[in-house]
Amino acid sequence: MASKSARRRARQRAAFSVPYGRMRPLANWQVVTQALTSAGQIVGGAAAPTSVPCWNPTVGVTVSSGGTVSWQVACIMPGVQGGVGTTPQIGRQKIDRVKGRIHVLNTNYSGPPPLYFVLCLGIYVSEYTVTTTAWDVYDPSQPADAARDDYWLLDAMVIETPSSTATQSNTRQIPHFDIDLAESIIIGNGQAVNVTVSVYGQGNTGACVLLPSLRAMVGPVA
């Protein structure tokens, strides 16, 4: 009978004998740095996009009332699928989880209006249109958009507007969206998972600063 150490070495050799392509698929957390405007355009432009990480709780994104911002927590930019002289592109990607939080800070302290802000959040799969160089962007605050059946998550909240910095300092907890979406979402070439937040202030004035701390767990790619 083989010794304990010999059996252990045999198990180790067996583990390394598995072909790389047949190993168990791995998953990992990722932070994407691409965000979209209300019109679906990449912030900074498609040629030289501005880095807007979906995990950046120390640097907020200011969204004026009536506007939206969309973080792409998973994205496959459209491209040529291999061939002579081309770089092979990822064909599919599986997203197993989107987890994190978006804090909301108010920037208006000058007077009573707006008395409150309405913030809506939606998670969905977006597609890229080559002719317009824009991604599909929904507005989760609109009833027509909210009636869509392809949202993976849809949420909303109302926050009161503090009239001064002193009032805000007395707030015990900063308003935030908690996100924990454990769903298997598969995207293909020219698709992305958008986390869109829309901002609406009473009287259509004011702005909010959104502090994101979002990550996506992605599985094997093909």
PEWOBEL-V509124 format. One record per backbone hydrogen bond with DSSP energy under -1.0 kcal/mol. NH is the residue of the N-H (numbers start at 1). CO is the residue of the C=O. If there is no record, write none. Layout:
BEGIN
nh=NH co=CO
nh=NH co=CO
END
This chain:
BEGIN
nh=7 co=3
nh=8 co=4
nh=9 co=5
nh=10 co=6
nh=11 co=7
nh=12 co=8
nh=13 co=9
nh=14 co=10
nh=15 co=11
nh=16 co=12
nh=22 co=19
nh=23 co=20
nh=28 co=218
nh=30 co=216
nh=36 co=70
nh=37 co=41
nh=40 co=37
nh=43 co=35
nh=45 co=42
nh=50 co=43
nh=52 co=33
nh=54 co=32
nh=56 co=212
nh=59 co=56
nh=61 co=210
nh=63 co=208
nh=65 co=206
nh=66 co=199
nh=67 co=64
nh=69 co=197
nh=70 co=36
nh=71 co=195
nh=72 co=34
nh=73 co=193
nh=76 co=191
nh=82 co=80
nh=86 co=83
nh=93 co=187
nh=95 co=185
nh=96 co=217
nh=97 co=217
nh=98 co=181
nh=99 co=215
nh=100 co=179
nh=101 co=213
nh=102 co=177
nh=103 co=211
nh=104 co=175
nh=105 co=209
nh=107 co=207
nh=117 co=159
nh=118 co=200
nh=119 co=157
nh=120 co=198
nh=121 co=155
nh=122 co=196
nh=123 co=153
nh=124 co=194
nh=126 co=192
nh=128 co=190
nh=129 co=134
nh=133 co=129
nh=134 co=129
nh=135 co=40
nh=136 co=127
nh=142 co=139
nh=146 co=142
nh=147 co=143
nh=148 co=145
nh=152 co=123
nh=153 co=123
nh=155 co=121
nh=157 co=119
nh=159 co=117
nh=161 co=115
nh=168 co=164
nh=169 co=165
nh=171 co=168
nh=177 co=102
nh=179 co=100
nh=181 co=98
nh=183 co=181
nh=185 co=95
nh=187 co=93
nh=190 co=76
nh=191 co=188
nh=192 co=126
nh=193 co=74
nh=194 co=124
nh=195 co=71
nh=196 co=122
nh=197 co=69
nh=198 co=120
nh=199 co=67
nh=200 co=118
nh=202 co=116
nh=204 co=201
nh=208 co=63
nh=209 co=105
nh=210 co=61
nh=211 co=103
nh=213 co=101
nh=214 co=54
nh=215 co=99
nh=216 co=30
nh=217 co=97
nh=218 co=28
nh=219 co=94
nh=222 co=92
END
